Amino acid sequence: MLQPSDSQKSQLPSNQSFSPSKTVSVPVEQATIGRSVVIKGEVSGTESLYIDGRIEGTVNFADHRITVGRNGSVAANITAREVVILGKVQGNIQCTDRLDIRSEGALTGDVITQRISVEDGAVLKGSVQVRAVEHKQDKSQAHKQTQSETKPAATDQPRAAAAVAGV
């Protein structure tokens, strides 16, 4: 904690004191499915999701995090950027970033992810594919190269036009 030095104390009025400024964090947008909630069907959204209830079907939060709480039970295929499992999941998981199975968590299903973490005591039954991180720069260079290959050269265009005109 910040404390004024002795020389500063004498310059300040006795009713003022130093206190550290509080840091304000931006609240994380996260939807919550409570313990008593049961959902059957497709669940999707554009914010993070905390599941403490039961879901049966499919769960698609491609660019966000899904957290299955200690009381959560999911019988669904999950697609998300990041998945954290503290409860029970039966179904396949596809993550674009990371899967984290905590010590209380259990997963029965196949996994495709870039990174995975399984704590001691966690249960994982199924296959795991860890894919290498794709670099955006490599993708953009490959995309530019295929575009230049598909476009006809500027010198070919007049010849094609002349052939159509019968010249």
N, C-alpha and C positions, 0 to 999 in steps of 0.2 A: 504494500500500500504506500502511496506517496505521502511523505511527511514533509512539512516545511522545515527549512533549516532554521537555526537559531536567529540568524540575521533577518530572515523573512518573517519570523514570528513577531518581531518587534515592529515591523512595518504594517502588519495586518491588524484591522480592528479585532477585538477579542471575540466578536460574535461570528466571525468567518472562520471556516476550517476547510482543509483540503479533503476532497474525496475523489477517488478514481472515477473516471467517466465509465459508464456502463456500455458495454458493446451490445448493439442491437443486431440480432440475426434475423434474416428473412425467414418467415415461417414456411415450412415445407408443405406444399400442397399434397395432401394424402387423404384418400378416401378410406373409410373403415367399414368392414363388415363385422358386426358384433357377434358375440357368442351364440345368441339365439336365432340368428338369421341363417336360413337355408336357401340357396339359389340353385336352380336346375336350369341349364341352358348356357348361352354364350355371354360372357362378361368381358367388356372391353372398355378402354378409356384412355384419356390423355393426361393422367396424373398418376402418382404412385398409389399403391393399394395395400392396405393392411387387412389380412383375413384372419379373423378369430372365430368365425363361424364355419359353415360347410358350403362347399361349391361342388356341383356335379355338372360336367360339360366341358367347355373350353374357356380359357382365360387368355386374353390377348392385350397386353400393355407393352407394345413393341419398344417404345423409347423410355420406359420407366421401370421402377422397382416394384416387385411384388414381395411382400413379407408374409409368410404363413406363421401366425402366432402360435404360442404353446397350445392353445385350445383349438387351433385351426385344423380343419380336415378338408383336403382337396382331392377329389376324384376327377381329374381333368388334365388335358394337355395344356401346358403353359408356354406362352411365348412372351418374353420380356427382355429388357436390357440387363437387368440384374434380378436374381431370385435369392431370397434368404429364407431358409426353412428351419423353424423351431418346432413345428407340429408334424402332421402326417400328410404326405402327398403320394397319390397313386396316379401315375400318368407320365407321359414324356415331357421333357423340359428342353426348350431351345432358348438359349441366352446369347445375346450379342456381346455381352461383356463378362459377367461373372455369376457363378452359382456358389452359394455359401450354405452348407448344411451344418447347423450347430449341434452341440452334443445331445440335445433333447430331440433333435429332428430325425425323421425317417422318410426316405424316398424309395419308392418301388417304381422303376421306369427307366427309360433310356434318356441320356443327356447329350446334348450338343452345346458346347460352350467354348469360350476362349480361355477362361480361367476357372478353376474350381478349388474350393476349400472344404475339407471334410474334417470336422473336429473329432477328437477321441470320444467314443460313445455314440456317435451318430451312426445311422443305418443307411446303407446304400445298396440296393439290389437292382442291377441292370447294367447296360453297357454305357461307356463314357467315351465320347469323341471330343478331344481338345483340339480345336482348330487354331492355326497360327493367326495372329493379328494381321489383317490386310492393311497395307499402307495406302492412304488416300492419294498420295502423290503417284504411286505406281498405277492406280486405277485411272487417274486423269491422263497420264501419259499414254496408257494403252487405249483409252477412249479417243484421244486426239489422233493416234496412229490409225485406228480403224476408220475414223472419219475421213482422213486424207486418202486412204486407199479406196473408199467407196465413191468419192467425188471424181468425176472425169477431169482430166487435165484441161486447162484453158485452151490448149492448142487442138484438142480433140473436138471441141464444140463446133467450130466453124465447118470442119469436115463433115460432121454428122448433119448439120443444117444444109450443107451443099448437096449431100447425098439424097436428102428428102426432097429438095427442090428440083432434083433431076439434072443438076449441073455437071 
